Amino acid sequence: MAKLEQLSELLVSEIGQFEKTVHRLERIQREKIGIDTAAFEKVLLHHQKKMEKDGKRF
């Protein structure tokens, strides 16, 4: 019977940790963290125009 109680406690603990992790993931998903790529796109476009000007198209 002691083993059953230990397993039950372990299971309850694991379920609690799982629920906390799910809540964290839900919060991250709600925040909808975006990445601003405008600066990268500007540099890439500038490089593309320079390559076209120099006649080195890929």
Biopython code that builds the backbone (N, CA, C, O; Angstrom):
import numpy as np
from Bio.PDB.StructureBuilder import StructureBuilder

atoms = [
    (1, "MET", "N", (0.824, -1.192, 0.000)),
    (1, "MET", "CA", (0.000, 0.000, 0.000)),
    (1, "MET", "C", (0.867, 1.254, 0.000)),
    (1, "MET", "O", (0.480, 2.269, -0.579)),
    (2, "ALA", "N", (2.025, 1.201, 0.636)),
    (2, "ALA", "CA", (2.920, 2.361, 0.685)),
    (2, "ALA", "C", (3.400, 2.730, -0.711)),
    (2, "ALA", "O", (3.522, 3.907, -1.052)),
    (3, "LYS", "N", (3.669, 1.704, -1.512)),
    (3, "LYS", "CA", (4.125, 1.968, -2.888)),
    (3, "LYS", "C", (3.036, 2.687, -3.684)),
    (3, "LYS", "O", (3.332, 3.597, -4.459)),
    (4, "LEU", "N", (1.811, 2.290, -3.501)),
    (4, "LEU", "CA", (0.697, 2.912, -4.200)),
    (4, "LEU", "C", (0.570, 4.379, -3.802)),
    (4, "LEU", "O", (0.310, 5.232, -4.650)),
    (5, "GLU", "N", (0.750, 4.670, -2.539)),
    (5, "GLU", "CA", (0.691, 6.055, -2.069)),
    (5, "GLU", "C", (1.840, 6.874, -2.649)),
    (5, "GLU", "O", (1.644, 8.022, -3.047)),
    (6, "GLN", "N", (3.031, 6.295, -2.699)),
    (6, "GLN", "CA", (4.181, 6.997, -3.273)),
    (6, "GLN", "C", (3.962, 7.286, -4.753)),
    (6, "GLN", "O", (4.252, 8.382, -5.233)),
    (7, "LEU", "N", (3.450, 6.295, -5.465)),
    (7, "LEU", "CA", (3.180, 6.489, -6.886)),
    (7, "LEU", "C", (2.101, 7.549, -7.099)),
    (7, "LEU", "O", (2.191, 8.349, -8.030)),
    (8, "SER", "N", (1.095, 7.557, -6.248)),
    (8, "SER", "CA", (0.037, 8.560, -6.344)),
    (8, "SER", "C", (0.593, 9.958, -6.114)),
    (8, "SER", "O", (0.258, 10.886, -6.849)),
    (9, "GLU", "N", (1.437, 10.116, -5.104)),
    (9, "GLU", "CA", (2.053, 11.412, -4.825)),
    (9, "GLU", "C", (2.918, 11.867, -5.994)),
    (9, "GLU", "O", (2.891, 13.037, -6.378)),
    (10, "LEU", "N", (3.680, 10.942, -6.554)),
    (10, "LEU", "CA", (4.532, 11.268, -7.695)),
    (10, "LEU", "C", (3.687, 11.691, -8.887)),
    (10, "LEU", "O", (4.016, 12.657, -9.576)),
    (11, "LEU", "N", (2.610, 10.978, -9.129)),
    (11, "LEU", "CA", (1.734, 11.296, -10.246)),
    (11, "LEU", "C", (1.099, 12.676, -10.070)),
    (11, "LEU", "O", (1.034, 13.454, -11.021)),
    (12, "VAL", "N", (0.637, 12.979, -8.871)),
    (12, "VAL", "CA", (0.030, 14.281, -8.596)),
    (12, "VAL", "C", (1.065, 15.381, -8.803)),
    (12, "VAL", "O", (0.750, 16.429, -9.366)),
    (13, "SER", "N", (2.282, 15.155, -8.358)),
    (13, "SER", "CA", (3.356, 16.136, -8.530)),
    (13, "SER", "C", (3.658, 16.367, -10.013)),
    (13, "SER", "O", (3.797, 17.509, -10.452)),
    (14, "GLU", "N", (3.756, 15.298, -10.764)),
    (14, "GLU", "CA", (4.040, 15.404, -12.197)),
    (14, "GLU", "C", (2.915, 16.128, -12.937)),
    (14, "GLU", "O", (3.172, 16.942, -13.824)),
    (15, "ILE", "N", (1.682, 15.831, -12.572)),
    (15, "ILE", "CA", (0.545, 16.502, -13.205)),
    (15, "ILE", "C", (0.582, 17.990, -12.891)),
    (15, "ILE", "O", (0.297, 18.813, -13.761)),
    (16, "GLY", "N", (0.929, 18.343, -11.664)),
    (16, "GLY", "CA", (1.036, 19.751, -11.284)),
    (16, "GLY", "C", (2.097, 20.476, -12.100)),
    (16, "GLY", "O", (1.866, 21.590, -12.569)),
    (17, "GLN", "N", (3.252, 19.855, -12.273)),
    (17, "GLN", "CA", (4.323, 20.453, -13.080)),
    (17, "GLN", "C", (3.879, 20.604, -14.531)),
    (17, "GLN", "O", (4.170, 21.613, -15.172)),
    (18, "PHE", "N", (3.179, 19.606, -15.044)),
    (18, "PHE", "CA", (2.693, 19.655, -16.421)),
    (18, "PHE", "C", (1.716, 20.822, -16.595)),
    (18, "PHE", "O", (1.792, 21.557, -17.580)),
    (19, "GLU", "N", (0.807, 20.986, -15.645)),
    (19, "GLU", "CA", (-0.161, 22.082, -15.720)),
    (19, "GLU", "C", (0.536, 23.444, -15.700)),
    (19, "GLU", "O", (0.138, 24.352, -16.430)),
    (20, "LYS", "N", (1.569, 23.592, -14.873)),
    (20, "LYS", "CA", (2.320, 24.847, -14.827)),
    (20, "LYS", "C", (2.978, 25.129, -16.176)),
    (20, "LYS", "O", (2.971, 26.262, -16.658)),
    (21, "THR", "N", (3.541, 24.094, -16.770)),
    (21, "THR", "CA", (4.196, 24.254, -18.066)),
    (21, "THR", "C", (3.184, 24.644, -19.144)),
    (21, "THR", "O", (3.467, 25.502, -19.980)),
    (22, "VAL", "N", (2.026, 24.028, -19.128)),
    (22, "VAL", "CA", (0.984, 24.355, -20.094)),
    (22, "VAL", "C", (0.557, 25.809, -19.929)),
    (22, "VAL", "O", (0.371, 26.515, -20.920)),
    (23, "HIS", "N", (0.401, 26.262, -18.688)),
    (23, "HIS", "CA", (0.006, 27.655, -18.447)),
    (23, "HIS", "C", (1.069, 28.623, -18.968)),
    (23, "HIS", "O", (0.737, 29.659, -19.544)),
    (24, "ARG", "N", (2.343, 28.286, -18.766)),
    (24, "ARG", "CA", (3.422, 29.142, -19.286)),
    (24, "ARG", "C", (3.381, 29.207, -20.807)),
    (24, "ARG", "O", (3.524, 30.283, -21.387)),
    (25, "LEU", "N", (3.188, 28.075, -21.446)),
    (25, "LEU", "CA", (3.124, 28.040, -22.908)),
    (25, "LEU", "C", (1.920, 28.828, -23.425)),
    (25, "LEU", "O", (2.017, 29.513, -24.443)),
    (26, "GLU", "N", (0.800, 28.733, -22.735)),
    (26, "GLU", "CA", (-0.383, 29.499, -23.143)),
    (26, "GLU", "C", (-0.120, 30.996, -23.024)),
    (26, "GLU", "O", (-0.532, 31.770, -23.888)),
    (27, "ARG", "N", (0.568, 31.409, -21.955)),
    (27, "ARG", "CA", (0.875, 32.827, -21.772)),
    (27, "ARG", "C", (1.808, 33.319, -22.870)),
    (27, "ARG", "O", (1.617, 34.414, -23.398)),
    (28, "ILE", "N", (2.802, 32.532, -23.214)),
    (28, "ILE", "CA", (3.726, 32.904, -24.289)),
    (28, "ILE", "C", (2.971, 33.018, -25.606)),
    (28, "ILE", "O", (3.209, 33.940, -26.385)),
    (29, "GLN", "N", (2.069, 32.091, -25.851)),
    (29, "GLN", "CA", (1.297, 32.110, -27.093)),
    (29, "GLN", "C", (0.401, 33.346, -27.154)),
    (29, "GLN", "O", (0.235, 33.926, -28.227)),
    (30, "ARG", "N", (-0.176, 33.757, -26.036)),
    (30, "ARG", "CA", (-1.042, 34.940, -26.010)),
    (30, "ARG", "C", (-0.252, 36.218, -26.266)),
    (30, "ARG", "O", (-0.774, 37.161, -26.861)),
    (31, "GLU", "N", (0.996, 36.256, -25.824)),
    (31, "GLU", "CA", (1.813, 37.460, -25.993)),
    (31, "GLU", "C", (2.170, 37.708, -27.443)),
    (31, "GLU", "O", (2.451, 38.846, -27.820)),
    (32, "LYS", "N", (2.165, 36.679, -28.259)),
    (32, "LYS", "CA", (2.451, 36.780, -29.693)),
    (32, "LYS", "C", (3.693, 37.632, -29.945)),
    (32, "LYS", "O", (3.622, 38.706, -30.543)),
    (33, "ILE", "N", (4.799, 37.138, -29.488)),
    (33, "ILE", "CA", (6.060, 37.847, -29.636)),
    (33, "ILE", "C", (6.428, 37.900, -31.104)),
    (33, "ILE", "O", (6.541, 36.866, -31.763)),
    (34, "GLY", "N", (6.614, 39.103, -31.614)),
    (34, "GLY", "CA", (6.961, 39.279, -33.019)),
    (34, "GLY", "C", (8.420, 39.684, -33.174)),
    (34, "GLY", "O", (9.047, 40.193, -32.245)),
    (35, "ILE", "N", (8.928, 39.453, -34.340)),
    (35, "ILE", "CA", (10.310, 39.806, -34.631)),
    (35, "ILE", "C", (10.302, 40.850, -35.736)),
    (35, "ILE", "O", (9.690, 40.647, -36.785)),
    (36, "ASP", "N", (10.978, 41.960, -35.503)),
    (36, "ASP", "CA", (11.050, 43.024, -36.494)),
    (36, "ASP", "C", (12.217, 42.742, -37.425)),
    (36, "ASP", "O", (13.377, 42.762, -37.011)),
    (37, "THR", "N", (11.900, 42.480, -38.681)),
    (37, "THR", "CA", (12.934, 42.155, -39.664)),
    (37, "THR", "C", (13.197, 43.310, -40.626)),
    (37, "THR", "O", (13.880, 43.135, -41.636)),
    (38, "ALA", "N", (12.665, 44.476, -40.320)),
    (38, "ALA", "CA", (12.778, 45.612, -41.242)),
    (38, "ALA", "C", (14.235, 45.971, -41.525)),
    (38, "ALA", "O", (14.599, 46.193, -42.680)),
    (39, "ALA", "N", (15.068, 46.031, -40.497)),
    (39, "ALA", "CA", (16.473, 46.395, -40.689)),
    (39, "ALA", "C", (17.189, 45.351, -41.555)),
    (39, "ALA", "O", (17.964, 45.703, -42.445)),
    (40, "PHE", "N", (16.927, 44.074, -41.292)),
    (40, "PHE", "CA", (17.551, 43.013, -42.078)),
    (40, "PHE", "C", (17.113, 43.083, -43.532)),
    (40, "PHE", "O", (17.930, 42.936, -44.441)),
    (41, "GLU", "N", (15.817, 43.310, -43.751)),
    (41, "GLU", "CA", (15.299, 43.411, -45.115)),
    (41, "GLU", "C", (15.919, 44.589, -45.861)),
    (41, "GLU", "O", (16.201, 44.487, -47.054)),
    (42, "LYS", "N", (16.132, 45.699, -45.173)),
    (42, "LYS", "CA", (16.730, 46.880, -45.786)),
    (42, "LYS", "C", (18.166, 46.573, -46.236)),
    (42, "LYS", "O", (18.554, 46.916, -47.353)),
    (43, "VAL", "N", (18.940, 45.937, -45.375)),
    (43, "VAL", "CA", (20.323, 45.586, -45.722)),
    (43, "VAL", "C", (20.342, 44.605, -46.888)),
    (43, "VAL", "O", (21.153, 44.736, -47.805)),
    (44, "LEU", "N", (19.454, 43.632, -46.848)),
    (44, "LEU", "CA", (19.393, 42.633, -47.913)),
    (44, "LEU", "C", (19.018, 43.266, -49.250)),
    (44, "LEU", "O", (19.602, 42.926, -50.280)),
    (45, "LEU", "N", (18.057, 44.177, -49.245)),
    (45, "LEU", "CA", (17.649, 44.872, -50.464)),
    (45, "LEU", "C", (18.790, 45.727, -51.013)),
    (45, "LEU", "O", (19.027, 45.766, -52.220)),
    (46, "HIS", "N", (19.491, 46.412, -50.109)),
    (46, "HIS", "CA", (20.636, 47.232, -50.522)),
    (46, "HIS", "C", (21.706, 46.349, -51.172)),
    (46, "HIS", "O", (22.275, 46.711, -52.202)),
    (47, "HIS", "N", (21.967, 45.221, -50.582)),
    (47, "HIS", "CA", (22.960, 44.295, -51.128)),
    (47, "HIS", "C", (22.517, 43.781, -52.500)),
    (47, "HIS", "O", (23.331, 43.676, -53.418)),
    (48, "GLN", "N", (21.240, 43.465, -52.638)),
    (48, "GLN", "CA", (20.723, 42.973, -53.911)),
    (48, "GLN", "C", (20.877, 44.036, -55.005)),
    (48, "GLN", "O", (21.296, 43.728, -56.121)),
    (49, "LYS", "N", (20.540, 45.276, -54.679)),
    (49, "LYS", "CA", (20.668, 46.359, -55.661)),
    (49, "LYS", "C", (22.125, 46.566, -56.048)),
    (49, "LYS", "O", (22.426, 46.810, -57.217)),
    (50, "LYS", "N", (23.027, 46.472, -55.085)),
    (50, "LYS", "CA", (24.463, 46.630, -55.373)),
    (50, "LYS", "C", (24.945, 45.512, -56.293)),
    (50, "LYS", "O", (25.707, 45.749, -57.231)),
    (51, "MET", "N", (24.485, 44.283, -56.011)),
    (51, "MET", "CA", (24.890, 43.153, -56.851)),
    (51, "MET", "C", (24.362, 43.334, -58.279)),
    (51, "MET", "O", (25.070, 43.046, -59.244)),
    (52, "GLU", "N", (23.134, 43.806, -58.410)),
    (52, "GLU", "CA", (22.566, 44.022, -59.753)),
    (52, "GLU", "C", (23.320, 45.131, -60.467)),
    (52, "GLU", "O", (23.552, 45.045, -61.673)),
    (53, "LYS", "N", (23.704, 46.171, -59.737)),
    (53, "LYS", "CA", (24.439, 47.278, -60.325)),
    (53, "LYS", "C", (25.801, 46.813, -60.818)),
    (53, "LYS", "O", (26.268, 47.241, -61.874)),
    (54, "ASP", "N", (26.422, 45.952, -60.065)),
    (54, "ASP", "CA", (27.739, 45.443, -60.437)),
    (54, "ASP", "C", (27.656, 44.327, -61.489)),
    (54, "ASP", "O", (28.685, 43.862, -61.980)),
    (55, "GLY", "N", (26.451, 43.904, -61.830)),
    (55, "GLY", "CA", (26.259, 42.895, -62.864)),
    (55, "GLY", "C", (26.506, 41.482, -62.381)),
    (55, "GLY", "O", (26.783, 40.588, -63.181)),
    (56, "LYS", "N", (26.410, 41.277, -61.102)),
    (56, "LYS", "CA", (26.669, 39.944, -60.529)),
    (56, "LYS", "C", (25.363, 39.337, -60.030)),
    (56, "LYS", "O", (25.153, 39.203, -58.824)),
    (57, "ARG", "N", (24.513, 38.983, -60.938)),
    (57, "ARG", "CA", (23.224, 38.401, -60.551)),
    (57, "ARG", "C", (23.372, 36.914, -60.271)),
    (57, "ARG", "O", (24.158, 36.216, -60.912)),
    (58, "PHE", "N", (22.605, 36.452, -59.309)),
    (58, "PHE", "CA", (22.630, 35.013, -58.988)),
    (58, "PHE", "C", (21.403, 34.359, -59.540)),
    (58, "PHE", "O", (21.223, 33.152, -59.384)),
]
sb = StructureBuilder()
sb.init_structure("model")
sb.init_model(0)
sb.init_chain("A")
sb.init_seg("    ")
for serial, (resi, resn, name, xyz) in enumerate(atoms, 1):
    if name == "N":
        sb.init_residue(resn, " ", resi, " ")
    sb.init_atom(name, np.array(xyz, "f"), 0.0, 1.0, " ", f" {name:<3s}", serial, name[0])
structure = sb.get_structure()
